[in-house]
Structures are given as C-alpha cells and as structure tokens.
C-alpha cells in the first residue's frame, strides 16, 4: 500500500501560500472560534452525543437515529469499509478520480477495488463525491441503490458547503437513498479541528448500522469537535459562510485568469478549488516553489498527471504564485 498523499503542512510546516488544501481561505468562522474558546475541555463530552445528534438531525430534517458521529471523514471511510467487509462484502466501487483514502481503506480490509467505467452493480460499497475531488465537478453515474444487504452507497459532501457554482445532482429524496458524509471543518475554515458526521441511508439495515456502531471508538469527538459541529448548524455560522462564498467567487475568477496568463489550462469546477494543467511539470519546480512559500497539490495520485489542484486563495497569494512560478528555473 502506497503512503497516503495529502496537501497541507509538511515537514517544513505550513506554507505561507498553501494552495494544496481546500479549506475556506476567507478565514476561520468567528462564531466557531468563539465556541472553541468557550469549550469545556476539562471534561468528557457526552459519549452518546445526544444533544449534538439531535441538533444535526434537526438541521438536516432527518430522524436522529440516522446521525452517525465520526472523528473525521477519513475515520468514517475506514469504519464503513470495515463494516462492509465484516458483512461479507468483497468489492468497492470508486469514481475515475477520487480521494485516496477510499482505496486505502478498501485495501486495508482486503476489498477488491472497481473503478469507473467498470459497473458498480456488484459492489458492496460505492463511493461518490460531489462536488468531486479533485475536479470539483458534478459526479457522473451516482449510484442511488444500496448494493444489497450490508452494503452502502456513500456520497461524500465535503465540498458541498463550499459550492460556488452549479447545483447538486441529487434532490432531497434521492439523497435519502444514499449515505451522506459531511465534514464542515473545511467550510468553517478550521481543518485542524477533526470532526465529521454521516447521515445513514433510509435503506440502511439494522445489522449494518449495528456494525458501524460497534466499530466506533469511544468518544470519537472531543469537546472542540462537538463545539464546531454544534456551531456549524447555527444561523451565525451559516450567514458567515454565505458571505464568504461571494468573496471566494470573486477570488476564484481572479485566480483562474492569473493561471491562464501563465499558459495553464484550467479545468471547469463548481467548488472553491479547480484543477489546471501547468505549462511546465509541477514536480520539477515544487522544491523551488516551496522555498518561496508556495505549495500546490500535484494530481498524479488522483490519476491526473501533469495537473495541479488549487484551492482558491486571496489575491496576494495569487500574485506570490505568479511571481514564484515565473522566476522558477
């Protein structure tokens, strides 16, 4: 199994102009920051997360029994993969390009990976993401039906709160036919707080839900994760998010124009990031750019060699990238 590849901080710390991750570049949501400061870290949270699960259920308009608390998206990806394997599932279906932890979790549990355009009918676990990663585009061929007893179709909605263009492919009724995985820390500009939750499909059977519960660690969230998820559902956080999206739209237009001025070919995308084919291979320039405080996300691990994925950053960071790229040998 190959090492996990991620954007973000590395051995040298956080790059001053880090285009390699997709958190909200407007900043950290003030309402959540205030809640984090007030969080009672001297005591355990409720191990059943009763109030939090109720709040999340009301926010999404679902029954509380469908809410599954997770330490992070990656933790849930591994947990649901384990639950599928324990239930006798043997195959996992992935989109053509996708987050590497889907495949890593499948490999860890001995599940065979099928990748589109292979059909998903025989897969016990099916992964989708919309807006997709790394492209930020609509996800083609979304599998709505659960893949038999013990199986699941999961729609990763990590970037839905940061959608800048387009519309979701699934309506509310269709979403109820898949598992939904939510990670609001990106939208709240606080990716260092690891907190996530899933909404089970209406078709999820009791035995599968029981396996998901048994595989959970005790207290998957600390008090800071609870504070983030609770505050994310409130009016203050949602208003701040809506305002930040307009800023990100403006920055995205500027960033695409800057990239095109360098001779890059920018791919379409609906979220707060996009992919581009660079005029020169990024890996050969990565060290020089990192020394200048610039980091991009090479897309080779996504199956898109020659491309980079770029989170939308403020104009000052865009100018720093342009200058560093132009001067790099």
C-alpha positions as semicolon CSV with decimal commas, in nm:
position;residue;x (nm);y (nm);z (nm)
1;X;0,000;0,000;0,000
2;X;0,145;0,335;-0,102
3;X;0,188;0,610;0,160
4;X;-0,105;0,848;0,199
5;X;-0,068;1,164;-0,009
6;X;-0,224;1,481;0,126
7;X;-0,196;1,851;0,077
8;X;-0,135;2,092;0,364
9;X;0,153;2,121;0,609
10;X;0,466;1,914;0,560
11;X;0,794;1,867;0,746
12;X;0,871;2,234;0,688
13;X;0,541;2,343;0,842
14;X;0,259;2,532;0,675
15;X;0,338;2,712;0,352
16;X;0,254;3,085;0,367
17;X;0,066;3,047;0,038
18;X;-0,080;2,695;0,058
19;X;-0,293;2,617;-0,248
20;X;-0,275;2,244;-0,174
21;X;-0,576;2,223;0,060
22;X;-0,937;2,327;0,015
23;X;-1,038;2,491;0,341
24;X;-1,224;2,822;0,335
25;X;-0,950;3,075;0,257
26;X;-1,159;3,368;0,379
27;X;-1,058;3,262;0,729
28;X;-1,198;3,086;1,033
29;X;-1,566;3,136;1,114
30;X;-1,581;3,379;1,410
31;X;-1,880;3,205;1,567
32;X;-1,697;2,872;1,571
33;X;-1,376;3,028;1,701
34;X;-1,573;3,179;1,989
35;X;-1,734;2,842;2,063
36;X;-1,394;2,671;2,060
37;X;-1,259;2,917;2,314
38;X;-1,556;2,853;2,540
39;X;-1,544;2,473;2,507
40;X;-1,508;2,282;2,835
41;X;-1,202;2,069;2,766
42;X;-1,174;1,969;3,133
43;X;-1,450;1,707;3,096
44;X;-1,550;1,434;2,857
45;X;-1,833;1,512;2,618
46;X;-2,149;1,304;2,637
47;X;-2,034;0,968;2,494
48;X;-2,365;0,933;2,307
49;X;-2,357;1,293;2,175
50;X;-2,728;1,320;2,246
51;X;-2,768;1,695;2,207
52;X;-2,530;1,716;1,912
53;X;-2,702;1,435;1,722
54;X;-3,038;1,599;1,784
55;X;-2,911;1,931;1,657
56;X;-2,761;1,777;1,342
57;X;-3,079;1,580;1,276
58;X;-3,292;1,895;1,302
59;X;-3,050;2,085;1,076
60;X;-3,087;1,824;0,802
61;X;-3,451;1,737;0,866
62;X;-3,390;1,367;0,939
63;X;-3,460;1,138;1,232
64;X;-3,188;1,135;1,493
65;X;-3,120;0,761;1,459
66;X;-2,969;0,828;1,117
67;X;-2,692;1,052;1,254
68;X;-2,353;0,883;1,297
69;X;-2,078;1,084;1,467
70;X;-1,726;1,038;1,324
71;X;-1,382;1,152;1,433
72;X;-1,315;1,268;1,076
73;X;-1,415;1,179;0,722
74;X;-1,113;0,951;0,696
75;X;-1,205;0,772;1,018
76;X;-1,556;0,709;0,886
77;X;-1,422;0,594;0,547
78;X;-1,219;0,326;0,722
79;X;-1,501;0,237;0,962
80;X;-1,768;0,185;0,697
81;X;-1,519;-0,013;0,485
82;X;-1,460;-0,239;0,783
83;X;-1,834;-0,279;0,837
84;X;-1,883;-0,381;0,474
85;X;-1,600;-0,635;0,496
86;X;-1,738;-0,780;0,819
87;X;-2,075;-0,820;0,650
88;X;-1,925;-1,031;0,372
89;X;-1,882;-0,759;0,111
90;X;-1,592;-0,808;-0,128
91;X;-1,594;-0,518;-0,376
92;X;-1,571;-0,140;-0,353
93;X;-1,654;0,091;-0,645
94;X;-1,475;0,424;-0,695
95;X;-1,516;0,711;-0,941
96;X;-1,238;0,757;-1,201
97;X;-1,064;1,016;-0,980
98;X;-1,119;1,029;-0,607
99;X;-0,982;1,082;-0,257
100;X;-0,711;0,826;-0,190
101;X;-0,849;0,709;0,146
102;X;-1,139;0,534;-0,029
103;X;-0,894;0,298;-0,194
104;X;-0,659;0,277;0,105
105;X;-0,945;0,169;0,331
106;X;-1,057;-0,091;0,079
107;X;-0,705;-0,232;0,055
108;X;-0,671;-0,239;0,433
109;X;-0,979;-0,460;0,457
110;X;-0,898;-0,685;0,163
111;X;-1,174;-0,548;-0,060
112;X;-1,137;-0,557;-0,437
113;X;-1,145;-0,212;-0,596
114;X;-1,360;-0,149;-0,902
115;X;-1,317;0,187;-1,071
116;X;-1,545;0,357;-1,319
117;X;-1,618;0,292;-1,603
118;X;-1,648;-0,055;-1,452
119;X;-2,012;-0,111;-1,345
120;X;-2,099;-0,068;-0,979
121;X;-2,384;-0,319;-0,961
122;X;-2,174;-0,587;-0,788
123;X;-2,002;-0,357;-0,540
124;X;-2,098;-0,373;-0,173
125;X;-1,964;-0,022;-0,110
126;X;-1,983;0,262;-0,363
127;X;-1,809;0,595;-0,319
128;X;-1,910;0,925;-0,477
129;X;-1,814;1,284;-0,406
130;X;-1,990;1,599;-0,524
131;X;-1,852;1,848;-0,599
132;X;-1,597;1,582;-0,685
133;X;-1,235;1,570;-0,575
134;X;-1,003;1,667;-0,730
135;X;-1,202;1,821;-1,016
136;X;-1,482;1,992;-0,824
137;X;-1,727;1,880;-1,089
138;X;-2,066;1,702;-1,087
139;X;-2,025;1,331;-1,021
140;X;-2,137;1,118;-1,314
141;X;-2,332;0,796;-1,263
142;X;-2,425;0,847;-0,899
143;X;-2,535;0,506;-0,766
144;X;-2,858;0,554;-0,569
145;X;-2,943;0,198;-0,480
146;X;-2,785;0,026;-0,183
147;X;-2,578;-0,265;-0,310
148;X;-2,755;-0,541;-0,122
149;X;-2,765;-0,641;0,242
150;X;-2,479;-0,496;0,440
151;X;-2,374;-0,261;0,162
152;X;-2,395;0,111;0,108
153;X;-2,363;0,393;-0,141
154;X;-2,185;0,692;0,016
155;X;-2,197;1,048;-0,113
156;X;-1,904;1,248;0,025
157;X;-2,028;1,606;0,065
158;X;-1,705;1,758;0,193
159;X;-1,723;2,041;-0,061
160;X;-2,097;2,095;-0,091
161;X;-2,094;2,381;0,165
162;X;-1,819;2,543;-0,044
163;X;-2,003;2,513;-0,374
164;X;-1,958;2,834;-0,574
165;X;-2,133;2,733;-0,896
166;X;-2,382;2,479;-1,028
167;X;-2,640;2,273;-0,842
168;X;-2,632;1,933;-0,668
169;X;-2,718;1,637;-0,889
170;X;-2,942;1,476;-0,627
171;X;-3,255;1,623;-0,474
172;X;-3,350;1,566;-0,110
173;X;-3,545;1,248;-0,185
174;X;-3,256;1,098;-0,379
175;X;-3,005;1,191;-0,110
176;X;-3,208;0,990;0,139
177;X;-3,126;0,682;-0,068
178;X;-2,752;0,714;-0,003
179;X;-2,528;0,767;0,296
180;X;-2,413;1,129;0,328
181;X;-2,073;1,218;0,472
182;X;-2,033;1,576;0,599
183;X;-1,710;1,749;0,711
184;X;-1,792;2,114;0,795
185;X;-1,442;2,197;0,918
186;X;-1,344;2,288;0,561
187;X;-1,632;2,531;0,518
188;X;-1,569;2,681;0,862
189;X;-1,202;2,741;0,780
190;X;-1,086;2,515;1,063
191;X;-0,945;2,199;0,909
192;X;-0,726;2,147;1,216
193;X;-1,040;2,051;1,412
194;X;-1,114;1,692;1,317
195;X;-1,490;1,640;1,328
196;X;-1,741;1,483;1,090
197;X;-2,072;1,302;1,075
198;X;-2,266;1,077;0,844
199;X;-2,636;1,054;0,771
200;X;-2,738;0,695;0,711
201;X;-2,940;0,598;0,410
202;X;-3,308;0,538;0,473
203;X;-3,242;0,191;0,329
204;X;-2,963;0,104;0,574
205;X;-3,050;-0,219;0,756
206;X;-3,023;-0,262;1,130
207;X;-2,737;-0,512;1,122
208;X;-2,523;-0,281;0,912
209;X;-2,595;0,012;1,144
210;X;-2,504;-0,206;1,441
211;X;-2,165;-0,290;1,288
212;X;-2,099;0,080;1,225
213;X;-2,175;0,148;1,591
214;X;-1,961;-0,139;1,724
215;X;-1,662;-0,026;1,520
216;X;-1,673;0,329;1,657
217;X;-1,413;0,431;1,914
218;X;-1,530;0,572;2,244
219;X;-1,566;0,950;2,227
220;X;-1,475;0,990;1,857
221;X;-1,512;1,367;1,912
222;X;-1,359;1,576;2,186
223;X;-1,526;1,889;2,313
224;X;-1,374;2,105;2,040
225;X;-1,513;1,884;1,766
226;X;-1,853;1,899;1,933
227;X;-1,832;2,278;1,950
228;X;-1,752;2,303;1,580
229;X;-2,039;2,078;1,470
230;X;-2,290;2,241;1,703
231;X;-2,199;2,592;1,592
232;X;-2,193;2,499;1,222
233;X;-2,568;2,437;1,236
234;X;-2,643;2,784;1,377
235;X;-2,757;3,098;1,198
236;X;-2,439;3,295;1,272
237;X;-2,214;3,036;1,109
238;X;-2,443;2,989;0,811
239;X;-2,466;3,364;0,749
240;X;-2,089;3,398;0,768
241;X;-2,049;3,105;0,527
242;X;-2,291;3,257;0,274
243;X;-2,099;3,586;0,282
244;X;-1,764;3,412;0,243
245;X;-1,883;3,229;-0,068
246;X;-1,924;3,555;-0,257
247;X;-1,569;3,655;-0,168
248;X;-1,445;3,315;-0,284
249;X;-1,630;3,353;-0,615
250;X;-1,451;3,681;-0,680
251;X;-1,114;3,534;-0,584
252;X;-1,172;3,227;-0,798
253;X;-1,234;3,436;-1,110
254;X;-0,912;3,627;-1,046
255;X;-0,717;3,310;-0,980
256;X;-0,832;3,137;-1,297
257;X;-0,738;3,444;-1,501
258;X;-0,395;3,454;-1,335
259;X;-0,334;3,086;-1,413
260;X;-0,440;3,131;-1,773
261;X;-0,199;3,424;-1,803
262;X;0,078;3,173;-1,720
263;X;-0,033;2,949;-2,005
264;X;-0,210;2,698;-1,782
265;X;-0,523;2,516;-1,896
266;X;-0,784;2,548;-1,622
267;X;-1,050;2,278;-1,595
268;X;-1,410;2,365;-1,503
269;X;-1,521;2,314;-1,143
270;X;-1,804;2,419;-0,913
271;X;-1,623;2,440;-0,577
272;X;-1,363;2,659;-0,407
273;X;-1,084;2,484;-0,596
274;X;-1,005;2,375;-0,950
275;X;-0,751;2,174;-1,144
276;X;-0,516;2,308;-1,407
277;X;-0,264;2,162;-1,649
278;X;0,053;2,361;-1,594
279;X;0,279;2,478;-1,875
280;X;0,573;2,304;-1,705
281;X;0,564;1,993;-1,482
282;X;0,499;2,098;-1,123
283;X;0,709;1,822;-0,956
284;X;1,027;1,966;-1,109
285;X;0,952;2,308;-0,962
286;X;0,796;2,202;-0,631
287;X;1,111;2,246;-0,421
288;X;1,184;2,594;-0,558
289;X;0,823;2,700;-0,510
290;X;0,814;2,560;-0,156
291;X;1,126;2,764;-0,074
292;X;0,927;3,069;-0,190
293;X;0,638;2,981;0,038
294;X;0,420;2,824;-0,233
295;X;0,262;2,478;-0,226
296;X;0,032;2,321;-0,484
297;X;-0,130;1,976;-0,489
298;X;0,012;1,752;-0,757
299;X;-0,269;1,546;-0,910
300;X;-0,066;1,240;-1,014
301;X;-0,201;1,047;-0,713
302;X;-0,554;1,125;-0,838
303;X;-0,472;0,976;-1,178
304;X;-0,424;1,320;-1,340
305;X;-0,050;1,357;-1,406
306;X;0,054;1,695;-1,538
307;X;-0,219;1,871;-1,340
308;X;-0,232;2,053;-1,009
309;X;-0,530;2,109;-0,782
310;X;-0,554;2,458;-0,643
311;X;-0,759;2,583;-0,354
312;X;-0,877;2,940;-0,411
313;X;-0,662;3,185;-0,211
314;X;-0,662;3,565;-0,170
315;X;-0,516;3,789;-0,446
316;X;-0,190;3,844;-0,255
317;X;-0,123;3,469;-0,257
318;X;-0,214;3,451;-0,624
319;X;0,040;3,721;-0,703
320;X;0,304;3,537;-0,497
321;X;0,241;3,222;-0,701
322;X;0,268;3,409;-1,029
323;X;0,597;3,567;-0,933
324;X;0,744;3,244;-0,795
325;X;0,635;3,038;-1,095
326;X;0,770;3,292;-1,342
327;X;1,108;3,312;-1,171
328;X;1,148;2,937;-1,101
329;X;1,421;2,771;-1,305
